[in-house]
Amino acid sequence: MDPSRNMFYPNHKVDTKRFLQDYFSQHVPYSVFKESTINMMRCFYNAVKSGLVSGKTLIDIGLGPIIVHLLSIYEFFEQISIVKFNDSDIRELELWRNNDPDAFNWSATSKHFREIKGMNSDGWEAEEEKLRGKIKEIKKWEVTEDNLTDSIQLPKADCVTSLWALELISKNDEDYRRNLRKYSNLIKLGGHLLLYTNISSTHFKIGANKFHLLPCDESFFRKVLSEGGLEIEQFENLGRVMGPDLVDHEAIVFIVARKVKEA
């Protein structure tokens, strides 16, 4: 299939239940769960627990109604704002936030987080409830808007987290640079950007539908982050565990970058 014909995630109604079932449920193959949950959780938890990243306020901008990384780091922040690209993601997150019986079951993720902390998995429900208490708001970003800060009306934060989002909403390299500047404008000077994303991926699948991802390699990430006033403090290549059925990537990377100047 021509990559240009892949669906553009912000413009389409997304089957969020299918997305979560295919990538995050307790029934997915171990290789999928390792990339989507185990590795992600370890990366975010270690980066913040070590003191490399700190602060009071967090803004999360990412693909899908995912809480994996937020479970990993919520206890280190006082307030969390979540930004999504379409109504489908927001509706699914609100179901979970309101303890709706139709919400996705995140128990496997929450139990694993307890294990990472060396605790009994029986307390997983309390972890989710504490995270709910830290979430101040869930907002929508219209990706065509030039000024992200004005459109979602959020003050700058100590930390911004992002899962695959810049590759999701950028159609070319210049788009990526523009969107990265929008991200950077949400980060306080000295604050951090945490990215969990793919190397050289053109799409991911939800059911039979293929959604666009901009292919980026390590040299591109390093170049654009530096150009954007962000200094890389950690760049971890996690390799590839899962097969190509869902995502056509070469590897997963986790990047911690500190904002050292205004772009």
Secondary structure, DSSP 8 states (H G I E B T S, - for coil): --GGGSB-GGGS---HHHHHHHHHSTTS-HHHHIIIIIHHHHHHHHHHHTTSS--SEEEEE-SSS--HHHHHHGGG-SEEEEEESSHHHHHHHHHHHTT-TTS---HHHHHHHHHHTT--GGGHHHHHHHHHHHEEEEEE--TT-S-HHHHHT---EEEEEEESHHHHH-SSHHHHHHHHHHHHTTEEEEEEEEEEEEES--EEEETTEEEE-----HHHHHHHHHHTTEEEEEEEEEE--S-TTTB--SEEEEEEEEE-S--
